């Protein structure tokens, strides 16, 4: 597993939050900072597309080594 920051991933690429995690997420669109909250990326679960999380761009994630 390769460790990188979330902002380095391209839209549509999958990642894990920890090296030994079972769940995978897909990096989706970017939300700019506004009066309702900080800047974040929307990341959806690969198993359940209705489930998504918001992560800071500086969050460290893990991808398969290329």
CORKA-V185965 format. One record per residue. N is the residue number from 0. RES is the residue in one letter. SS is DSSP state (h for helix, s for strand, l for the rest). PSI is psi in whole degrees, -180 to 180 (999 if undefined). Layout:
n->N res->RES ss->SS psi->PSI
n->N res->RES ss->SS psi->PSI
//
This chain:
n->0 res->X ss->l psi->140
n->1 res->X ss->s psi->134
n->2 res->X ss->s psi->123
n->3 res->X ss->s psi->168
n->4 res->X ss->s psi->154
n->5 res->X ss->h psi->-34
n->6 res->X ss->h psi->-18
n->7 res->X ss->h psi->-16
n->8 res->X ss->l psi->150
n->9 res->X ss->l psi->157
n->10 res->X ss->l psi->133
n->11 res->X ss->l psi->-8
n->12 res->X ss->l psi->149
n->13 res->X ss->s psi->156
n->14 res->X ss->s psi->169
n->15 res->X ss->s psi->153
n->16 res->X ss->l psi->-29
n->17 res->X ss->l psi->156
n->18 res->X ss->l psi->-31
n->19 res->X ss->l psi->18
n->20 res->X ss->l psi->152
n->21 res->X ss->l psi->-34
n->22 res->X ss->l psi->142
n->23 res->X ss->l psi->148
n->24 res->X ss->s psi->158
n->25 res->X ss->s psi->129
n->26 res->X ss->s psi->125
n->27 res->X ss->s psi->-139
n->28 res->X ss->s psi->164
n->29 res->X ss->s psi->135
n->30 res->X ss->s psi->118
n->31 res->X ss->l psi->157
n->32 res->X ss->l psi->136
n->33 res->X ss->s psi->-170
n->34 res->X ss->l psi->-11
n->35 res->X ss->l psi->-16
n->36 res->X ss->s psi->175
n->37 res->X ss->l psi->171
n->38 res->X ss->l psi->142
n->39 res->X ss->s psi->164
n->40 res->X ss->s psi->138
n->41 res->X ss->s psi->127
n->42 res->X ss->s psi->123
n->43 res->X ss->s psi->149
n->44 res->X ss->s psi->138
n->45 res->X ss->l psi->-28
n->46 res->X ss->l psi->-35
n->47 res->X ss->l psi->99
n->48 res->X ss->l psi->-14
n->49 res->X ss->l psi->-12
n->50 res->X ss->l psi->125
n->51 res->X ss->s psi->159
n->52 res->X ss->s psi->157
n->53 res->X ss->s psi->126
n->54 res->X ss->s psi->147
n->55 res->X ss->l psi->149
n->56 res->X ss->l psi->-25
n->57 res->X ss->l psi->2
n->58 res->X ss->l psi->133
n->59 res->X ss->s psi->129
n->60 res->X ss->s psi->171
n->61 res->X ss->s psi->134
n->62 res->X ss->s psi->161
n->63 res->X ss->l psi->139
n->64 res->X ss->l psi->135
n->65 res->X ss->l psi->999
//
